[in-house]
Amino acid sequence: MSNSSEHFFHREDLVETLDACLNRTLGEVDVNQVFDKTVTNPKITGIAGDVVEQSILGYPADNRQEPDLNIDGVKTELKTTGIRMSKKEKNKYEAKEPMSITAVSPNSIVLEVFEESSFWHKLRRLLFVYYLYAVTKTVPAADYANFPIKGYMFYKFSDEDREILKSDWTIVRDFIIDLQNNYADYESQYPRISTELRDKLLFIDTAPKWPHHPRFRLKRAVITNIVQEHFGNTLEQLPGRYTSHSDIDRKCQELTSLYVGKTVRELVEYFSITGKIDGKSISEQIIVRMFDGHAKKMQQIELFNKIGLLGKSITVTRQGLRTEDMKLFCIDFEEITNPEQEFDESSFRDYFADNQMMCIVFEEPSMEAPFKENKFLGFKRLIFDDAFIEQNVRPVWDKIRYLIYEQKLRDIVSIDKKTGQPKVNKTGIVQSAPNFPKSSEGIIFVRGSSSDSTFKPEEVNGIKMYRQYIWIKGSYVSNKLADIDLL
């Protein structure tokens, strides 16, 4: 059991202790009445971790920079991690949130090397304890007592992942060194740490923004990948070594030199890809095959999944114009109707902040040409910076919530301009759509979609509707990509 001075455990004792907790709630294992403090402090944070430390493992919480546990002589960081049922993948878990690691301390990080850094000391060996966040809304701390413990995992990053973490950490350290060397009032530049580096980091980010002292965090997608690995979901490993976006960009440049000018049909035949040849389904397979993978979707590749690299097909005319708008993701109405959900911590924002688009660019020979005759031009990597998110994404989030909370949501019937009568589709259903932000109102907009016009599975404020998706204007993507060189 635990040694009070350094929290020493034998691994076999830990396994026995944690096995006994599986599928029991945090309240049931709370033998030391940790939840009692939620009576006077209902919004206290970290209650699940406190229960694991104080009631399961039997030691008081502390704020040491060193890892929490000593397991048979190996220093190990304990991470009590919330998981929830995935809304994207049936019967799979996902991480509830990013994982905080340690403080970004500008005055000390500039003197560190990665292997001896507090960052790596916290990540070298991990013990995850997973509890199921079994609700769809924010709850007071006391309600965590109802959440069951679903698993635990002794974890060590692979050599490849360690190199990615080292590269990410070094980017942050070197950026801070550069600020200190080049600005007399360098602390005034520290807000740039959490804004300018986001598109350069694969596994981590830093939050909150200065002057609130930021912390290193593992991105939610990275934690989700680790969670799904524990619960039996394995993803395909790519051959090759990729520790930074620069490595991926260099691979794209190599692929462009090999395949530029080939048509979609020629690429499909060369890589022996089967199935219907259209932009939505075949383009991701082409990217995966070019990277020597075999999966049908990029998110089935471990690297792409962890770093949030999404495959998108971009078709341009010879004049460079985009041909269509782009569907991004389905709105989670459980999240967006939760009044306590902050935009900055929402999956709505996460999509734009944590993901990047690997755009495979094709040129169509004419408006009438089928997709299979389009020619491969190369790749472009598209990111959404903080300014874009604040100016274009947050207003859509705010408008949707305003319409819902202020009872101003309406189902608007589509009217035929020629007849003045309601439009009716082939199944006899009158066409209508909620008055969410439209493409005429901004770059980011909402549009419903369904393969069955008679089926409206969503219901908000008593209004039945199709699944509602966030879209981005093709004209914006076209203009943005025009300023980005082909890889």
N, C-alpha and C positions, 0 to 999 in steps of 0.2 A: 504493500500500500504506500501512501504518500509519505515522503519525508518533508516535514514542515518547512525546512529551509530552502529546498529547491524543487519540491513537488516531484519526488522520485517515485517511479512506478515500474514494476515488472510488466512486460507486454502481456504475458499470459493472465495476469490479474486484471489488467485493463479490459482484455477481451471478455473475460468472465463477467466483469461488472457491467460493461456496455451491452453484452448479449442479454442480460437480465432486464435491460431497459427497453428493448425493442418492442414496438407497438404499444407501449405504455405512454400515457400523456405526460407532459412536463409537470402537470399538477400531481399526478400519481407518484412520480419519483422525487418530488420535492419534500424530502424528509426533514429538511432544516428550515422549512417555512419561509423560503426566499420570497414567495409571492405575497407575504404579509405586507411588504413595503409598498405594494401597488395600491393599497387602500388609501394611503396619504399622498401617493405620487402616481396617479393613474396613467400618466404619459411617460413614465420612466422608460428609457431605452436599454437594450441589451439584457432584458430579463431572461431570455432563453439561455444565453451564455452564462449568466449568473447561476442559474439552476444547475447547469451541467457542472460548473466549477465547484459550487458550494454544497450541493446536495448529492450529486452523483460521485464526483471525484474527491470531495471533502476538503477543499482548501479555499481560503478567502480570495476574492478578486484582488488583483494588483495591476499596476500600470507600468511594470518594468519593460524596458526595451528588449530584454532577453526573451527567448521563447518560453512558453508557459510551463512545459513539462520536461522532465528528464526520464526518458524511457530506456531502461537498461543502459544508461550512459550516453544515449543519443538525445540531444536537445530537440524538442519537438513543439511546434506551435499548435495550440488547440483552436479550432475554428468551429463554432456552433453556427450552422448555416441553415437558413430557411429555404425550403423548396416548395414548389406548388405544381399542380397539374398543368402541363403545357396546353396553351390554347392553339398552338400551331400543329402539334403532333399528338395524335390520339394515344392515350395510355402511356405517356412519357412525362417524366418530371423535368422541370427547368428551375434554375436558380431564381429566388425571389428578388435578388438585388446584387449589385457588384459587391466584392469583398474588400473591405478596408485592410491594409497591410501595416503601414507605419507612416509616421509623419514625414513630409518633405521638409527637411531642415537645411535651408540654404547654407548656413554657416558651417555645418559639419559635413554635408555631402560632398563639398568641393575638396575635402581632404581625404575622402575615402576611395578605396578601390572596391570593385564589386564583391569579390570573394570575402572581404571583411566588413562589408556594409551591414547596417542594421536591417536594410531591405532584404538582403539575401539570408541573413540569419533567421529572419521571420519566415522565409519560404523554403529553406533547405529541406526540412522535414515537417509534414503537416499531419494532424489528426482531425479529420472532418467528422462532426456529429450532425446528422441531418434530421431536422424536424419538419413536419408537413404543415405549412401555413394553409390550414384547411378552410379558409374563407375567401371571399372575393372582394372584401372591403377592408379598410383600416379599422382595427379594433383596439380598445384600451389594453394596457399591459396585462391586466388581470386575466383577460380572455386567452392569453397564451397558454394558460394552464390546460386548455382543452386540446392543444396541438400534440399529436403523437410523434414519438421518436421513430423514424423509419429506417435508419441505418447509420453506420459509421465506417470510416475508411482511413487507413494509414496510407499516406500519399507521398510520393517522391516524383518530382518533375523529371521527364526524360532528358537526356543530354541535349536533344534538339530544342526542347522547350526552355531549358536552362540558358542556352545561347540566345534565344529570343528575349528572355527576361533580362539578360545581361545587356543586350543591345538597347532595349527600351530604357533601362536604368541609366546607361551611359549617355544616351541622348539627352535625358533630363539633366544629369550632372554637368555635361559639357555646355549645355545651354545656360545654366546658372553661372558657370565659370565665365562664359563669354559676357554675360550681363555685368558681372562684377569687374571684369577687366576693362569694359568699354563705356561704362556709365558711372559718373561720379555719384549720382543719386540712384544707385542700382536697385534699391528696394522699390522705387517707384515703377520699375519695369517688371516686378515679380508677377503681376496679374497675367503677363504673357505666357507664363509657364503652363497654365491650364487652358490656354486658347490656341497658341501658335503650334504646340507640339502634338495636338490630338491626332492629326492626320499622319504623323510619322511613327506613332506607337502601335505595336501589334497587340500586345496582351494587356497593357495597363493604361490607366489614365490618372489624372490627379484632380481631386475635388475636396472641398469647395474652392472657389476662386479667392485669391488674395484680395483684401487684407485678412480674410478668414484663412488661417493657416491650413494649406491643403495637405492631403494625405495621398499616398500611393494607393491605388485600388486595382484589383484584378477585374477586368470587364465582366459584365454579367454573362456574355457568351462563353468566356473561358470557364467560368464556374459551372455553367450549364453543361458544357462538354465533360467536365470532370464528374459531375453528378450523373450524367447519363452513362458514362463509362462504368461507374459503380453499379448502376442498376441494369447493366447488361446490354447497353446500346453501343456498339463499336462502329467507328467510322473508318473510311478508307485512308490509308497513309500514302502520301505521294512519295515517289522516289526523288532524290535531290535534296539539297540543303537550302532552306529559306529562313533567315533570321531577321530580315527587315523588309520593308516595302521596296527598298532598292534592289534586293535579290529578286523579288517577284517582277519588278519592272525590267530588270536585265533579261529575265527569262522571256518576258513578253516581246522584247526587242529581238531576241533570237528567233522566236516563233514567227514574228512578222517577216523577217528576212527569208524564212523558209517557205512561207505559205502565201505571201502577199500576191494578189491577183487571181488566186484560185476561187472558183465559184463555190457556193454552198454545196451544190451537187457533187463537185469534185472532192471536196473535203469529206463529205459523208461517205463517198465511195472509198477514199483513201484510208479512212479510219474504221471502215466496216461498221458504220452506225446504222442500225435498223430503225424503222418506224417512220411516221409521217414527217415530211420535211416542211416545217414551218418555223417562223422566227421564235415563237414562244417556247417550243419544246426542244428544238434541235440545237439551238445556239449554245446552251449551257453544256450539252454533251460534247460539242466541238471543243469548247474551252478545256473541259476535263481531259479529253483525249489528247489535246495538244500538250497538256502537262503530264502526260503518261499515266493518267488515271483511267478508271473504267466506270465510275458511277454515272448515273443519269443527271444528277443535280449537283451543283457546286457545294451545297450545304451538306452533302453526304461525304465530302472530303474533310478530314479532320482540321487541316490547316485553315482552309477557307471558312469553315464553321466557327473556329475559335476566334478568328480575327474579324469576322463579319464582312467578308468579301462576297458580294452578291453579283451574280452574272446577269447582264442585261444586253439584249440585242438592239443595236442602233442601226437603222437603215437611213441612208441619206441619198438624195438625188445628186446628180452631177453638179448641181448648183449649191449643194451643201445643206439643203433644207430638210428638217426632220419630218418624217411622214406621219407620226401618230403620237398621242399622249401616252404616258407610262403609268401603269397601275403599280402601286407600291405595297400597301398592306391593308388588312381588314381592321376596321375600328373596333376596339375593345370597349363596349359600352358599359361593362361593369366597372372598368377603370375610370372612364370619362364622366360617369354619373356619380362618382364618389366625391363628395364635396371636400374631403380632407386630402385628396390626392393632389400633390403639387406637380405642376408641369415639369419642373426641373428633374424630378425623380420618376417621371412617367415612362412607360414603354413607348408611348407616342413620340416623345422627344428622343428616346434611346435609338429608335430606328434611324434617325438622321444623324445623331451624334456618334453612334458606335459602328455604323455600317458604312462601307464604301462600295461603289459600283465599279465592277470590272466590265467595262463596255466593250463588246466585240463589235467592231464597226464594219458594216457592209455598204457597198454602193450599188444602187439599183440601176440597170442599164436604161430602163424606161419605166414610166408609170404603169404600163401594162404587163411588164415582165413578172413572172412568178418568182417567189422568194428564192427558189433553188438556183436561179440564174444570177443572183446578187454576188458581187465579188468582194472578197475579204480585203480590207484595207489595213487593219491593225487593231491595236487596243488603246483605250483611253481610260484613265482612272479618275472617277468623279467623286468628290467629297462635298459635304455640306458644312460650311464653317459656322461659327457661332452667330455671325451677323445674319446669315441666311436664315438660321433657325429662329432668331428673335424677330426678324422682319417678315417672315413668310409662314413659318410653322406655328409659332405661338398664337398669332391672331386667329388661325383656323381652330385651334384648340379652344381659345376663349370664346369664339363665336358659337361653336357647337354647344358648349356648356351654357352660354347665355340663353340660347334658344330653348334648351331643356329646362334650366332652372327657373326661367322667367315665364314658362308656359307659353312660349311664342313659337314652338315647333308646329308646323303645319304640313299636311300632305297636299301638295299642289298638283292638280290635274293638268295634264298636257293638252293644249288646245290646238287643233288644226287651224292654221292661219287662213287657209282658203275657205273652209266651211264654217269656222267658228264653233265647231262641235268638238267634244272630247275625243282624243285619239284612242283607238281601240286596237290592241295587238291581235295576232292570228288566233289566239285562244279565247278571244272575246273579253279579255280583261282590259279595263280602262287604264291607260297609262298615267302614272302619277309618280311623284318623287318628293321626299321631304325637302324643306327649304334650307338645307345645309349649304355652306359656301359652294358656289358654282365656279366653273372655269372662267366665266366672264368677270369674276370678282378678284382673282388672284392666281399666282403661280401654283399654289397648292390648293386642291379642291377635293370635293367629295362626290362620288358617283356610286350608285348601287349596281349590283351585278348578280345575276342568277342564271343557271342553265334551265330553270323551270319558272316561267313567269307566273304560275299559279301559286308558287311557294314563297311566302314572305316570313322567314323565320325570326327576324328581329322585331321587337316591339318596344318602343320608347314613348312614354307619355300617352300610352293607349293607341299609338299609331303603328300599324304593322308595315314592315318594309323589308326589302331585300337586304342581304349583307351589304354593308356600306364600306367602301374602300377609299383610302387616300390615294390621290393621283397627283402627278406632276405634269405640268404643261410640256409638250414636246418642243415647243418653240424655245422655252427656257433652256432645256437640255441641249438643244442644237446650238444656241448662242454660247452657252457655257463651254461646251465641248470644242467649239470653234477656236477658243482661246487656249486650248490644251493640245500640246503636240502629241502626235501618235507615238505609241511605244513600239 
